Amino acid sequence: MDLINDLLKIIGDFIAGIINSIFGFSPFLADLVTMGLAAVMLCTFAALSFMGLTYVERKVVARIQDRVGPNQAGPFGLLQPIADGIKMFTKEDTTPATADRWVYNLAPLVIAVFALTTYAVLPFAPGVVGTNLNVGVFYIIAMGSGSIVAIIMAGWGSNNKYALLGAFRTVAQLVGYEVPMLLNVLPVVMITGSLSLVDIINQQTTLNGNPGIPFIVFFPFSALVFLISGIAETGRSPFDLLEAESEIVAGFHVEYSGMKFALFFLGEYVNALAVAFVFSTLFLGGYAGPVLPPYIWLMLKAAVVFFIFMWLRGTLPRVRVDQMHNLNWKFFVPVSIVHLVVVMALMKLFVTSPALAQANGGVLVTPGAQAAILFVASLLILIGSLAVVARRARILRLQEAAVLEQRRAENIAAVSA
């Protein structure tokens, strides 16, 4: 059983041992080759995930919309991703005559690089992580922000007004939704006392390695806002305003074709999968789980989160720009700040460590009791904020109805006269 559970670590240690035996005369060279091989494996995993997810999403959305989906290329259409890859490789690669060629050509590469480097700090199993950074959470957010630079490069370098408009929308949307995303990561960081993703997973497990209380129980509001902000960060439906075909003819990548377009496509899916992995790590316990191997648990949790992405894409219409920004700046950000302050106060008042209770005061409670207190507080904040928003919307509707009724009466009076 230990062989199955620790399979990734055993394989990694075995390959590292072979490399060290070959390059034993130079430890630096051995480490360099090991890191290079690990990077190649992560890139291969991301590329294979991209191929698989494109097929699965087409099938899921087809089922939601009562269609068949891919069924011609190979059995059950399983070769459709390969057919798409061949199409991208053989499609003509065009460049606008007035484009800034360096910026235009670098943008697809930059977005792919930023998307892939996100996986460097993701723990896939105990001891299986590219690098355990002590600021892993901020690294993830910073790498996710890097795609903004690539999209602006694509919009500017294309010298196309529609592409530039799509790039400007990127600044407003992606930068805006980073604020609530960061605000709702902070409660997890506070309760863990660390920015390391490994430490965050360990905090959600018991001393013997069994799954403990996931942080989604402590902070359901933070989990919900982080998930929605992650969808907006990756530009997926219903927040796909960066590439709204009905308004700006595909937005920032309208001038791209062939493999350059494929790199943008890869960046979107790899970033979305990274959001699913990070959400699973922060709020669902990461690879912690009974019976099954750790890496299987992480894959299952990320698959469930990504299925939610696909479900939303197949069912919800695209929101308007004003609705998207109102949701962020008028709801998520202020309520997230209130939630953060309440969490800080409750964690100061109810502590689980006898040393903290003795040093700083507070009521000593069990982790389960602390989870229940924070869960109730988070739900009350969510329900209360929704009630306030619903009441405000009802008042606005009544005011609009009154204005319409007044205009109707004035029109009737004018016609009668």
N, C-alpha and C positions, 0 to 999 in steps of 0.2 A: 504493500500500500504506500509506503514511503517513497518507493521508486516512482509511482504514478504521480503522487502529490508534488514531488520535487523534480519532476522530469525536466522542466526548463532549466532549473539551476544545475542539475547534473550534466545536462548537455553543454551548457555554457561553461561550466568548470572544466569539462573534458576538453573542449575546443581550446580554452585558454591554456590548459596544461600542455597541449600539443604545440601551441604557438610559443610558449615559454621555453619548451625543450628545443625548438628550432632556433629561436633567437635569444638563447640564454646568455650569449656573449654581450648583448645590449638590452638591458631591461627597458630602456626608453623605446627602442624599436619594437620590442615585444608588446608593450602597452599600446603603441601607435597602431600596430597591425590589429590587435584585439579590438580597439575602439573603432577602427575602420570597418572591420568585419561586422561588429555589432550595428554600426550605422547602416551598412548594406542590408542586414537582416531586417532592421526596422523599416527601411524604405521599401523592401520587398513585401513586408507584411502590410504596409499602407497601400501599396499598389494593388495587391491581391484583394484587400478589403474594398478598395474602390471598384474593382471589377465586379466583385460579388454584390456589393450594395446597389450598383446600378441595375443589376438584374432583379434583385429582390424587391427594390422599390417599384420597378415597373410592374411586377406581378402583384404587389400589395395594392398599389393605386388602381390597377386594372380590376382587381377583385372589388374594391370599394365602389368603383364607377361602373360595375357590371360589364366589364370588357374581358377579353381573353389575355391580352398582353403578349410578350414575345413567345412564339411557338413554332417558328420556321427554322431558325438556325440551330440545328442539332436537336436531340431529344429534349422535349419540353422547353425549347428555346435556350438551353444552357450555354450554347456557344454564341449567344447574342453579344456579350461583352467583347469577345474576341473579334467578332465581325465589326463591331464599332471601332475597335482599335485599328483594324486593317483599314477601315474607311478613313480614320483620322490620319494615318500614316501616308495614305495615297492621295489625300485631298490636296488640291492646289494651295500652296502657301502664298498668300498675297500680302503686300504691304502698301498702304496708301502713299501716293507720290509725295504728299506734303507732310508726312509723319516725321516726328523726331525719331530717327531709326534706333538710336541707342536706347532711349527710354522705352520706345514701343517694343523692342525685342527683349529687353530685360524684364519687363513687367511679369510675363507668365512664369519665368524662372524664379523671380523673387517670391511670388505668391506660393509656388510649389515648395520652395525651400522653407519658408516660414511655417507652412502647414505641416511639413514633415518633422521639423525640429521640435515641435510641441511634444512628440512622443519620447523625447530623450529623458524626461523625468517621470514618466508614468510607471508606477510599479505594477507589473503583470503577475507577480507571485512573490512570496517571501524570498528576498535576496536576488530577485530578477528585476533590475531597474538600470536604465542606462547610467544615470548619475543621480544620487540622492542629494539634491541641492537643499540647503537649509532655507532657501527662499523659493521652493518649488512652485508654490501657488502664484506668486507674483511673476515667476518666469512664464508660467502657462498664460497668464493674462497678457503679458508683454508680447509673447510670440503670436497670440491671437490678434493683437493690435497691429502686428507687422503687415498683415494682409491689407490693411487700410492704405499703407504706402504703395503697395503694388497696384491696387485698384486706381489710386490717383495717378500713378505713373501711366497706367493703361489709358485712362481717360484723356490725360494731357497729351501723351505721346501720339495718340491716334489722330489728333487734329480734326476731331469730329464733334460737332456741337452736342449731339445726342450722347456720345460717349462721355464728354465732359460733364454734361448734366448728371449722368449716372454716377460719375466720380464725386461730384459735389454732394449728391444724396448720401454717398458713403460717409463723408465727414459728419453729416448731421445724424445719421442713423447709428453707425457702428461706434463712433466716439460717444454718442449720447447713451447708448445702452451698456457701455462699459461701466458707467457710474453705478447703476443699481446692481450690476453683477459684482462689482468690488464690494459694495456696501453689504451684500448678503453672503459674501465669503468671510467677512470679518467675524461674525458670530462663531463660525467653525474654528477660525484661527484662535479666537479668544478662549474657547472652551478646551482646545487642544494645547494651547501654549506654544505652538510651533507652526512654521510655514512649510514644513516638509510634508510631502504627500505620504511618505512612509509612516511618519509619526501620526498623521491624521487617521490612517487606516488602523494603526496599532491602538489608537484611542477608542476605536469602535469594535475592538475585540477584547476577549477576556484574557486572563493571564496564561491560560493553557492553549490559547490560539483559537478557541471557539468564537463564533460571532457574538458580539455584545449588542448594545443598543445603537442602531444607526442614527446618524445625526438628523435624518429626515424626521425622526420622532421628536427630537429636541426643537428643530426649527422648520416646521412645514411651510411657513411663509417664505423663508429664505430659499428653500428648495424650489418652490413654485416660481418665484421671481427669477432665480438663477436659470431655471430651465427656459422660461420665456425669453429672458435676455440672451441666452445662448442661441436660441432660434433666430433672434434678430441679429445677433453678431455674425452668424454664418449666412445671413441673407436668404434664408429659406422661407417658403410660404408659411403663414400669410404676410411675412415681412419682406418679401422679395421685390421691394420697390427699387432696388439697385439695378435690376434688369427687367423692368416691367415692359414686356413686349408691346402691350397695347398703348403705351405712352411714349417710350423712348427707344423703341425698336431694339431691345436687348441691352441697352445701357452701355456700360463701360467697355464691354468686349465685342461691340458690334462690328468692329473692323478686323477681328481676329478669325482665323480659320485654321484647319488642319491641326497639327500637334500643339500649336500655341493655344488654340481654344481648348484642347484637351487638358492642358495644364491648368487652365482656370477651372475647368470642370472637376479635375482631380483635387484642386485646392478646396473647392466647396465641400466635396464629400469627405475628404480627410479632416477638414476642420470640424464638420458636423459630427464625425465619429469621435474626434478628440473631445468635443463637448460632452458626448455621451459617456466616454471613459472618465472624464473629470467629474461629471455629476455623480457617476457611480462611486467614485473614490471619495468625494466629499460628503455625500449624503446617504449612500447605500452600503457603506462598509468595504468598498473595493473588492478585493479578492477573498474576503472573509466569508466562510460558509461551511456548512457541515457536509460530510460524506464525499461530495465531489471535489476534484482537485481545485486548488485556488484559481488557476488561470481559466478554468471552465466557468467558475462562478463570476469572474470579472467579465468574461465574454457574454454570459447570459444576461447579466445586469445591463451591460452596454447595449445588447441587442434589444432589450425591452424599451430602453430609453429611445433608441433610434427608431423603433417601431412607432413610438408616439410621434416622432418627427414626421414619419411617412403618413401616419393616420391624419395628422393635421393638414399635411399638404393635399391629401386627397379629399378633404371634407370642407375646409374653410376657404372662403373667398379672400382675395387680397384686400387688406385694409387701406384706407386713404392715408395720405401723408400726415394730415393734421391729426387723425386718430392715433396714428403711431406715436407721434411726438407728445400728444396729450397723455397717452398711456404712460410714457416714460417720465416726462418732467412733472406732470401734475398728479401722478398717482404713485408710480414705483419709487421715485426718488424721495419724496417727503415721507411716505409711509415706511420706507426702508430705514430712514433716519430715526423715525419714532421707534421702530422695532429694534434697532441697534441700541438706542438709549435704554429701552425697557430691558433688553437682554443683559446689558451691562449692569443695571441696577439689581436684577434678580440674581445674577451670578455672584454679585458682591454680597447679597443678603443670604442666599442659600448656597452653601459650599459643601463639597464632598470630602475634603481633606481635613483631618483633625489639626494638622499643622497650620493650615490657612485659617481655620476657625479660631485657633488660639492666638495667632499673630495679628490678624486683621479684624477679628470679630465675625459675626454672622451666625446663622443657624446651621448646624451640622445635619445634613440629610444624606440619604443613600443616593447613589446615581439614578436609580429608578424614580425616586421621588423628585429629584432635580429635573429629570426628563419630563415627568408629568407636569410639573409647574411651568416649565418653559413651553411645553406643547400647548397647554391651555392658554398661556399668555399670547403665544404666536397666533393661535386660532382666533382669539378674541380681537386681536389687532386686525387680522384679515377680515373677519366678519364685520367689525365696526367700520373699517374704512370702506368696505363695499356698501354698507348701509348708507354712509354719508354720501358716497358717489351716486347711489341710486336715488336718494332723496333730492340731490342737486339736479340730477337729470330730469326727475319728475317735475321739479319747479320750472326748469327751462322749457319743458314740453308744454306745461300749462300756460306759461307766458307766451309762447309761440302760438298756441291755440287761441288765446285771447286776442292777440294781434290779428290773426287771420279772421276771427269772428268780427272784430271791429271793422276791418277792411271790407268784409262781405256786407255788413250792414250799411256801410257808407256807399258801396256800389249799388245796393238795392235802392237806397234812398235817392241816389243820383239818377237811376233809371226811372224811378217813379215820378220824379220831378219833371 
